[in-house]
Structures are given as structure tokens and as C-alpha cells.
Amino acid sequence: AQSVTQLDSHVSVSEGTPVLLRCNYSSSYSPSLFWYVQHPNKGLQLLLKYTSAATLVKGINGFEAEFKKSETSFHLTKPSAHMSDAAEYFCVVSGYGQNFVFGPGTRLSVLP
Amino acid sequence: DTGVSQNPRHKITKRGQNVTFRCDPISEHNRLYWYRQTLGQGPEFLTYFQNEAQLEKSRLLSDRFSAERPKGSFSTLEIQRTEQGDSAMYLCASSSDGLYQETQYFGPGTRLLVL
């Protein structure tokens, strides 16, 4: 069985400061891991994915995430937040041929 | 636009009525997924097709729910005798086959409100 824990339901940062959204996973397989972003009234958009290649994954809009097997973590970071980053972020775990298991989400607020 | 499309975008219905949603995946994708998302939660898996074959159904998919993908292209999700608890966003996603878990591309969703 697979599961995802997103440790913060809401994160608030000031524009221009770093962003850290935490994700821990549980998987019986070698997992694939994804981060998706959901802006209000818009569809889910893929930010980045890890599929057993490089452990530091770079995504769109300056986001990146590091896969740490020993810590079963896949935290999402960005050096400098922008107002347009305000959205809901979902960490997702999956195994090959398996379905996506979504975390509960973290709402990111960016203050001017 | 070659992304995943869903229709309708919004549906309001009365309890007890039947509703049907349609999903058109990215044309070259042979996998299609349905999810349900309630307010403040992450999407939850409902069912999955490989071409026209429905390969997996979640326990969330009660007998009132049925999904089809008759020609391996578009898919429909029908809810019979709707209940207020069915109110949610219904999301469709598609992906290709591959050596790894392929990225799922999501549609904009159909928001259902059952009165």
C-alpha cells in the first residue's frame, strides 16, 4: 500500500523568500513521485516528477525537489516565491502500473 | 488545444437524478483515469482504463457509478440516483504507456452539485 503525508496544510511566505513544502511517502515499491499544482478554478498541472533517475529533480517555474530514500521524503522547494505561486500543491506517489495516490495538499499563500 | 477535456464543466442536479460526464483524453494516450476531489482534499482514485478495458475500480466506486470507454477513446462516468454526498469535482486524466509510471495529464474537471 502507498500513502503520502503532507506535513503542512497551509504555508505562508513573503514574496521573494524561499518556499519549502514537505512531503513524506510510504511505498512497497520503488516509487515514482510527483508534485502537482492546482490554481483556483484550474486543472492540476505537473510541476515535476521523480522516476528513479537523478535524486534532485528540477521542474517548471523554478521549483525543485529532492528524493531522499532514507528519509522517505520528497520536499518541494523554490528559492524565491512569487505572487503567482499562490495555489494548492499536491504530492503524489505511484508505483509502475499503479494508480496515483495524492496527499491532502498544502495551500501556499504568498504575502506582498 | 490537445489537452484533456471534460464536459460539462458544471452540473447541478436534484437528488435521485442520473448524471453523465464525458472525458476526452489526449489522443495518443491509451490510459484513462477518473478521480473524485472533495473540498479541501486531494483527488481520490475511482477507476482506470487501458484502452477500452476497465482494469481497476476503487471501493469508492459504488454500484451507482459506472464508467465506460467503448472504443478506447473518450470515456463516460455515470452516477445513478445521485445523493448529496456525490457532490464533488470529478477529474479525468490520461497517460501513455511506458517503462516508468507515466505522467498523468488532468482535465479541468466537472463540478457536481447535488441538491
Interface residues (C-beta under 8 A of the other chain):
Chain A: V4 S32 F34 Y36 K42 G43 L44 Q45 L46 K49 T51 S52 F90 S94 G95 Y96 G97 Q98 N99 F100 V101 F102 G103 P104 G105
Chain B: V4 Y33 Y35 G40 Q41 G42 P43 E44 F45 Y48 E56 L91 A93 L99 Y100 Q101 T103 Q104 Y105 F106 G107 P108 G109
